[in-house]
Each structure stands twice: as C-alpha cells, then as structure tokens.
Amino acid sequence: MIIINVKENESIDKALKRFKKKFEKTGILKEIRGRNFYEKPSVTKRAEKIKAAYKEKMYAKDNY
C-alpha cells in the first residue's frame, strides 16, 4: 500500500503528482498489465534480449 502524507499548505495537485511518481516506481501497474495474458518463457527471454540489445545500442550511440 502506498501512503502519501499531505504536507501543510501543499496543494492537492502536488500530492497527487508525488503519489503518481511513487506508484510508477513500484511497477505495480506494469506487472498487472504483464499478467493479463500468459507469455511463454521463450517469448519473455527473447523480449529481454531485444531490450538489452537496444539499450546497449543507445548507450554506445551516446558514448560515440
């Protein structure tokens, strides 16, 4: 459970923004969406490899 203490004189918008940021960091929504349908382990591994290759390519591009 995510708890956000609203500070004195803090607007609701700022408190909501802090809540959204904390919620995003936990990865709950991403996990729920990932579990909607069964994904074979081979598909998961393949996606991880593609993602790692993409990150490596972007990292190499920045350091070039």
C-alpha positions as CSV (number, residue, x, y, z in Angstrom):
1,M,0.0,0.0,0.0
2,I,1.3,3.4,-0.9
3,I,0.9,6.1,1.7
4,I,1.4,9.8,0.9
5,N,1.3,12.3,3.7
6,V,0.0,15.6,2.5
7,K,2.1,18.4,3.9
8,E,0.6,21.5,5.4
9,N,-0.2,24.1,2.8
10,E,0.5,21.6,0.0
11,S,-1.8,21.6,-3.0
12,I,-3.7,18.5,-3.9
13,D,-2.0,18.6,-7.4
14,K,1.5,18.3,-5.9
15,A,0.4,15.5,-3.5
16,L,-1.2,13.7,-6.4
17,K,1.9,14.1,-8.5
18,R,4.0,12.6,-5.7
19,F,1.6,9.7,-5.4
20,K,1.8,9.0,-9.2
21,K,5.6,9.1,-9.1
22,K,5.7,6.6,-6.2
23,F,3.1,4.4,-7.8
24,E,5.1,4.4,-11.1
25,K,8.3,3.4,-9.2
26,T,6.7,0.4,-7.6
27,G,5.9,-1.1,-11.0
28,I,2.5,-2.4,-9.9
29,L,0.6,-1.4,-13.0
30,K,3.3,-2.7,-15.3
31,E,3.2,-6.1,-13.6
32,I,-0.6,-6.2,-13.7
33,R,-0.7,-5.5,-17.4
34,G,2.0,-8.1,-18.0
35,R,0.0,-10.8,-16.2
36,N,-3.2,-10.2,-18.3
37,F,-2.2,-13.0,-20.7
38,Y,0.2,-15.9,-20.3
39,E,3.5,-15.3,-22.0
40,K,5.8,-18.3,-22.8
41,P,9.2,-18.1,-21.1
42,S,10.9,-18.2,-24.5
43,V,9.0,-15.1,-25.6
44,T,9.9,-13.4,-22.3
45,K,13.6,-14.2,-22.8
46,R,13.5,-13.1,-26.4
47,A,12.0,-9.7,-25.4
48,E,14.6,-9.2,-22.7
49,K,17.4,-9.9,-25.2
50,I,16.0,-7.4,-27.7
51,K,15.6,-4.8,-25.0
52,A,19.1,-5.4,-23.8
53,A,20.5,-5.0,-27.3
54,Y,18.5,-1.8,-27.8
55,K,19.8,-0.4,-24.6
56,E,23.4,-1.3,-25.5
57,K,23.0,0.3,-28.9
58,M,21.7,3.5,-27.3
59,Y,24.5,3.5,-24.8
60,A,27.1,3.0,-27.5
61,K,25.5,5.8,-29.5
62,D,25.7,8.3,-26.6
63,N,29.4,7.4,-25.9
64,Y,30.4,7.6,-29.6
